[in-house]
Amino acid sequence: PLMDLVSQMKNHVKTEYLSRYEAEWSADEVESVSDAVAQGAIKYGMLRQDTNKKIFFDMAEWLKLDGESGPFIQYSYARIQSIISKFTVADLASFDGTLLSHAAEIKLMQHLMNFNSVVLSASENYKPALICTYLYETAKKFNVFYHECSIGKAETEELKKARLALASATAAILKHGLALLGIPVPNRM
């Protein structure tokens, strides 16, 4: 039954999300991404629950790309990878963080700084749901930042570089957090 569930979810991902890429992607990549998304949906759906409560499975809800789900966080990571790939910046390690002064930039940076304490709290209290909630909030805050602070149309090259560095840091946190939960992270979706 578990393998049947995984297979059913993979087929849903292929038909609902990845069918438009069949001409561009190899069959292996479609298979790999659909497997990663199905795993992400199941693992996130299970881990985000309070350990003292019953788990209610809702495939449509767990596979949503726009709600509190593993695929939403995986998609946010893949989206950041796509954004970063469109720009050529020599060295993201050296950027001027003082240029990041928009409210959405500040909120995202402040949120990213809490990652280690959330992971520590989750491990000390045996509550992986804390990491799930944190990653969901991270993805939401990134989407607000991206909507309100254009990277491509930044006023200066230095601001563009700083925003790309913030996007890159967000991707690193999402990838690491998902890895802690045992959730694979596709580079594109």
Secondary structure, 3 states (H helix, E strand, C coil): CHHHHHHHHHHHHHHHHHHHHCCCCCHHHHHHHHHHHHHHHHHHHHHCCCCCCCCCCCHHHHCCCCCCCHHHHHHHHHHHHHHHHCCCCCCCCCCCHHHCCCHHHHHHHHHHCCHHHHHHHHHHCCCCHHHHHHHHHHHHHHHHHHHHCCCCCCCCHHHHHHHHHHHHHHHHHHHHHHHHCCCCCCCCC
